Amino acid sequence: MVRSLLVAVALLAVVWAAAPLLGGPAPVAITATEFKWTPKDVSAAAGEITFNVVNKGTVEHNFVVEDPKGKVLKEVDAILPGKTMTVKVTLKAGKYAIVCTVPGHREAGMVATLTVR
């Protein structure tokens, strides 16, 4: 019993020590089209979050992360049609909005919910 416990503790120590070498969480994939984000609801762990933002639409979009009060926490000005952008932002646990602020896009429904846990 004690030996099994010691082996388990040793394995946990190895995994814990190797965690930084294994890389962080997988990037969050999100796609922009006219006039929506897919998926509409995304989640990620608190800390540095990497987004792979793909514009599969026919017009330019941007990528903005806002806090619940509408304060811009991260903004990418332009993602051209057919292009992919990698975006990193560090966030605490909570609910955020992902929006496209190109005139008329938010109003047309280009808003997604980001839940950080």
N, C-alpha and C positions, 0 to 999 in steps of 0.2 A: 504493500500500500504506500509506504513512504517512498519507496523507489519510484513507483509510478508517478507520484506527486512531484518528485524531483525532476523526472524526465519531462513532465508537462511544463514545469516552470522553466526548465532549460530551453525547451522549444519555443515557449512564449518570448523568452529573452532574445532568442535568435531572430524571430519574426519582428519583434519590436525594433531591434537594432538594424535590421535590413530594410525597414519601411521607407526611409528616405531614398534608398537606392531603387526602390520599385516604382518611384514616380508618384505623382498625386492622383487625384481622382480623374476619371476620363472626362474629356471636354464635353460640354453641353452643346448638342447640335440643335440649331434653330434655323428655320428657313423663312425668308421673306418672299411674298408674292403680292399681287394686287388683291386686296388690301388686307392682308392678314399675316400673322405669324403662325408657323406650324412647328411644334405643338403650341396650343393656346395656353397651356399650363405647364410650367417647367419647375423642377426642383433641383437643389444642389446643397452640398454641405457648406457650412460657414467657413470662411477663410477665402483664399484666392480661388476664384472661379474662372475657368477658361471657357469661352464660348466660341464655337465655330459657326459663324453666321454666313449663310449662303443666300445670295439673291437669285432666286429662280424666276423672278418677275421680268417684266419688259421695260420697267422704268427704274430709276435710281431710288434707293431707300437709304435710310440711316438707322443707326442702332443706338438707343438711349435707354439707360437704366435710371429710374427715378425712385426715390423713397416715397413713403405714403403721403408726404406733404407736397410732392411734386418737385422736390429738389433734385437736380440732375447730379448723379453720382459718377456716371461714365457716359461718354458720347463719342460715336464715330460718325463723322460728318457725311460721308458718302460711300455707299457700296453700289458699284455699277452692276447692271444686269449681267448675270453669268459669273460674277466674281464671288470669291469667298474671303472673309476677313476673320482673323483670330483676334479676339478681344479678351483682355483680362481685367478683372475687377475684384477687389477684396471687400466682402460684405459680412456683416453680422447676421445672426438669425433674425428672421422677420419676413414680411411680405413686401415685394417690390413690383414695379411695373416696368415692362419692356415695351417701348413705344417707338414708332417711326414719327418723327416730327417734321417730315417734309410736308409743306402746306396741304391740308386736306386729308392726309393719310390717317392720322389719329382719329379724326372725325368720322372717317369711313370704316373704323373698326380695327385699325392696325395697332392693337394693344394685346399684350400677353401678361400673365401673372407669373412672377418668379417667387417661389417659396424657398427660403434659405433656412435650413434646419441645423 
